[in-house]
Amino acid sequence: MTADTLAADLKVSVRTIYRDIATLQSMGAPIRGEGGIGYQIEAGFFLPPLHFDADELDALLLGVRMVTARGDDALGQAAYRLLGKIETVLSEDRQHLQQPLLAVCGPNKSDAASGLSALRTSIRHRKKLAVSYEDVHENRSERVVRPLGLTAFETVWILTGWCELRQSFRNFRLDRLVSVSETGDVFKKEKGKEFADYLRSL
C-alpha cells in the first residue's frame, strides 16, 4: 500500500505517513518498504526474542503458580495470560514451559483471597475504605483505612493500610474482614504513609 493511499484513507498528509512509518520502524515494527514504492507489514513481534536460562524459567513458572494458588480468579487468569504472551516470543524454551519442574501447594484460593479483586482496585485507585474488622479475640472495630498493599502468606492474605483512627499502619487479615466498602474519598500520596514506608519500617 502506498503512502498516498494510506494518507487518503487516514485523512492525513503524506509527510505524516512517512514520519509515522519511520517512527514505527525505529520501535521495531516489522514494516518493510520505502517511500514511493510501498510498505508491507511482515509477520513478527514488536518484542525482541526472549531468552531465559533454566533458573529464570523456573522462577517465572513458580511465580505464575504461586499467583494462581494464592490469588483470586482474576489474578490467576492474568498470570496465565502473561505466560501465554511470553510463550509466543520464546523459541527453544517452550518445552520447559510445558513441562514444569516446580509446583505450589496452597489453600483454596476462594477462601484465602476472598475480596482480593475489590481490594486491589481500591489500592490502585487510592480509595479510602470503611472497614469492619474482627480480631482474634472476636472484638469488632470500625475503621477508615487507606489501603496500601497486600501480602500473601501461606494460608492468608494481609491488607496493610494506614488507619485513620490509630494514625498508624495496621494489618488486617482478609478472612477477618466482616465488611469493606469504599467511602467515596480518594487519598493522595503522603510521605511516611505509603506501603514502601511500612516495608522500610519492618
Disulfide bonds with the S-S distance in Angstrom:
none
